[in-house]
Amino acid sequence: MRYPLILLLFLMTPVAAERQTAHDFSLPAIDGKNLNLADYRGKAILVVNTASYCGFTKQYDGLQALWQNYRDKGLIVLGVPSNDFGGQEPGSKDEIKEFCSVNFDVDFPMSDKIVVKGRAAHPFYKWLEAETGATPKWNFHKFLIAPNGRAVRDFSSLTKPQAKKLLRAVEAVLPQG
């Protein structure tokens, strides 16, 4: 029996792996544990690369308010300290955690300090770039991830946590029911 060439090519082609989602990644947590993003399956996630000594640092207040207002509706705010921009996050994880707690009463999840841009970027940030076509240009760049783990869009550092466009985007992806 002779098979058409197209069928042979189809049979010989390996099945493509299922596309990754945010749920396939984990980050080192600021408390020394692990942040497994699969634990947030079914929730929207706003990922923000943060820094303690930046002109945008006051956005911690807005991020904490966003977390308080939307966490019961299915939003996770995830802070990701990074020293990639201007050396504005030089501290250790303990110093960062204390700074955020004392100055902004932050209690949303935070990772340990990681690299978020360039060749040395954490694989999660490389995935975010591949998904959205965006990479952080400065501290407090935001990425919104839908409950299914797909990256929805990004927001520049200039977009405040209470900006209408950010709130509309968050509300549009919150889990229903």
VMD Tcl script that draws the C-alpha trace (Angstrom):
set ca {
  {0.00 0.00 0.00}
  {1.34 3.41 -0.92}
  {0.81 6.40 1.35}
  {0.62 9.92 0.02}
  {3.74 11.93 0.87}
  {1.77 14.35 3.02}
  {0.50 11.50 5.21}
  {4.01 10.14 5.64}
  {5.29 13.55 6.66}
  {2.43 13.90 9.13}
  {3.13 10.50 10.66}
  {6.86 11.26 10.96}
  {6.41 14.73 12.51}
  {6.65 14.71 16.30}
  {3.57 15.99 18.05}
  {4.14 19.55 19.20}
  {4.35 19.94 22.95}
  {1.45 21.73 24.55}
  {2.12 25.44 24.85}
  {3.43 26.56 28.23}
  {1.40 28.68 30.60}
  {2.36 30.66 33.69}
  {1.33 27.61 35.69}
  {4.40 25.75 34.39}
  {6.77 28.04 36.32}
  {7.88 28.60 39.88}
  {9.87 31.39 41.49}
  {11.96 31.45 44.64}
  {9.82 33.08 47.34}
  {11.02 35.97 49.48}
  {10.48 33.81 52.58}
  {12.90 31.16 51.28}
  {10.20 28.77 50.09}
  {8.96 28.31 46.54}
  {6.18 30.13 44.68}
  {4.63 27.50 42.45}
  {2.47 29.43 39.97}
  {0.34 26.32 39.43}
  {-1.03 27.06 42.92}
  {-2.69 30.13 41.34}
  {-4.51 28.15 38.65}
  {-8.02 29.59 38.26}
  {-6.96 33.04 39.51}
  {-5.83 36.14 37.66}
  {-2.26 37.21 38.42}
  {-0.74 40.68 38.18}
  {3.04 40.24 38.11}
  {5.07 43.37 38.92}
  {8.86 43.71 38.97}
  {9.59 45.91 41.97}
  {12.41 47.92 43.53}
  {12.76 49.64 46.89}
  {14.66 52.75 45.75}
  {12.82 53.86 42.63}
  {10.62 56.82 41.80}
  {7.80 54.30 41.27}
  {8.27 52.60 44.66}
  {5.21 54.41 46.02}
  {3.19 52.11 43.71}
  {3.52 49.52 46.48}
  {0.63 51.37 48.20}
  {-1.53 50.98 45.10}
  {-0.54 47.35 44.62}
  {-1.44 46.57 48.23}
  {-4.81 48.32 47.80}
  {-5.43 46.40 44.56}
  {-4.60 43.15 46.38}
  {-6.95 44.00 49.25}
  {-9.80 45.01 46.92}
  {-9.59 42.08 44.49}
  {-8.04 39.08 46.23}
  {-11.43 37.73 47.32}
  {-12.55 38.04 43.68}
  {-9.64 35.92 42.44}
  {-6.69 38.27 41.86}
  {-3.15 37.51 42.99}
  {-0.72 40.44 43.06}
  {2.78 39.04 42.78}
  {5.76 41.28 43.52}
  {9.06 40.32 41.87}
  {12.01 42.32 43.23}
  {14.72 42.98 40.66}
  {17.95 44.95 40.66}
  {18.01 45.21 36.85}
  {17.22 48.91 36.55}
  {19.53 51.48 38.06}
  {20.64 49.18 40.89}
  {17.50 50.26 42.76}
  {16.98 46.96 44.60}
  {20.39 46.24 46.16}
  {19.15 44.61 49.37}
  {18.89 40.99 50.43}
  {15.54 39.23 50.46}
  {15.25 39.87 54.21}
  {15.94 43.60 53.74}
  {13.42 43.81 50.89}
  {10.78 41.98 52.89}
  {11.29 44.28 55.89}
  {11.26 47.41 53.70}
  {7.97 46.39 52.08}
  {6.36 45.44 55.37}
  {7.47 48.49 57.38}
  {6.92 51.13 54.69}
  {3.91 49.77 52.76}
  {2.39 47.00 54.91}
  {2.74 44.65 51.93}
  {1.27 41.20 52.48}
  {0.77 40.05 48.88}
  {3.07 37.24 47.65}
  {6.59 38.23 46.69}
  {9.45 36.36 45.10}
  {13.09 36.60 46.00}
  {15.10 39.00 43.86}
  {15.51 37.71 40.28}
  {16.70 38.94 36.89}
  {13.78 40.05 34.68}
  {15.47 41.16 31.46}
  {18.13 40.09 29.02}
  {19.88 36.78 28.50}
  {20.08 36.05 32.22}
  {16.35 36.66 32.78}
  {14.47 34.07 34.79}
  {12.68 31.58 32.46}
  {9.31 32.94 33.61}
  {10.22 36.41 32.34}
  {11.52 34.95 29.09}
  {8.14 33.24 28.72}
  {6.32 36.52 29.46}
  {8.34 38.23 26.75}
  {7.60 35.46 24.25}
  {3.89 35.60 25.09}
  {3.39 39.37 25.08}
  {6.27 40.68 22.99}
  {7.10 42.98 25.90}
  {9.97 43.12 28.33}
  {10.21 45.38 31.38}
  {11.74 48.72 30.49}
  {11.99 49.79 34.14}
  {10.85 48.90 37.65}
  {7.12 48.36 38.28}
  {6.33 47.00 34.81}
  {3.16 44.91 35.08}
  {2.00 41.73 33.34}
  {-1.57 40.45 33.63}
  {-2.16 36.71 33.46}
  {-5.61 35.17 33.02}
  {-6.91 32.35 35.25}
  {-6.01 29.83 32.51}
  {-2.34 30.85 32.81}
  {-2.14 32.79 29.55}
  {-0.46 36.20 29.53}
  {-3.07 38.78 28.59}
  {-1.13 42.03 28.33}
  {1.44 44.26 29.94}
  {1.40 47.76 31.43}
  {4.32 50.15 31.62}
  {5.78 51.47 34.85}
  {3.86 54.69 34.25}
  {0.54 52.83 34.64}
  {-0.48 53.14 38.26}
  {-2.20 50.20 39.98}
  {-5.47 52.17 40.18}
  {-5.42 53.32 36.54}
  {-8.77 52.73 34.86}
  {-7.24 50.76 31.99}
  {-5.50 48.40 34.41}
  {-8.62 47.97 36.57}
  {-10.77 47.27 33.48}
  {-8.27 44.66 32.28}
  {-8.13 43.00 35.72}
  {-11.93 42.94 36.03}
  {-12.24 41.45 32.54}
  {-10.11 38.42 33.47}
  {-11.28 37.75 37.03}
  {-12.72 34.27 37.46}
  {-16.46 34.11 36.97}
  {-18.65 32.73 39.73}
}
mol new
graphics top color blue
foreach p $ca { graphics top sphere $p radius 0.5 }
foreach p [lrange $ca 0 end-1] q [lrange $ca 1 end] { graphics top cylinder $p $q radius 0.2 }
display resetview
